Every structure is written in C-alpha cells, then in structure tokens.
Amino acid sequence: MDEQIMRGRVYGADHDDPDPGPRPGRVYVELVGGPLDGLLLDVTGWDGARLAEPAALPTEIGRYGHGGRAVYGPRPGDTRRFDWREDIP
C-alpha cells in the first residue's frame, strides 16, 4: 500500500482513538469527494462483486445530517479509490 494512503484516517474510527489510521493486514480504499473525502474505507474481505457496487455510508456531515448516508462507488480503472456519488436520506 502506498505511503500516502497509510497516513489516512479510517472511516468509522472512534474520534478519541489515538491511532485512527489503517491497520496492518487490512485492505482499504480512499474515499474521494463529498463529506467523507480523504477517509479510508476498510474493504477487507469484500469480494469482486461487492467492490464493484456503490457503498452507502452513514454520516452526520452530509446533506441530510443525522441519519443520512453518503454514497461512494468504485472509480473506473482505479481499484484504490471510491468516488462520491450523492448524499441520500
């Protein structure tokens, strides 16, 4: 995994976690754009079909606030990044 990705914060990490970064032996994609821009999503164990689908991730900082989700999907030709698609309620 490249050094830039290894410095990121993992989506879902506790805000009080002294080490919210990636863990060895895990697989991550970088979230690009939208409210979760720059966070890493742990996709360890996801098969090819699951990695090809969009992921609706709960977030309070998107357009719909508490209870809303940000939808990210795989970037064509780049297996290490998921691009923001939209916020949904």
Secondary structure as GFF3:
##gff-version 3
##sequence-region A 1 89
A	DSSP	alpha_helix	3	6	.	.	.	ID=ss1
A	DSSP	beta_strand	28	32	.	.	.	ID=ss2
A	DSSP	beta_strand	40	42	.	.	.	ID=ss3
A	DSSP	alpha_helix	48	51	.	.	.	ID=ss4
A	DSSP	beta_strand	55	58	.	.	.	ID=ss5
A	DSSP	beta_strand	69	75	.	.	.	ID=ss6
A	DSSP	beta_strand	78	88	.	.	.	ID=ss7
###
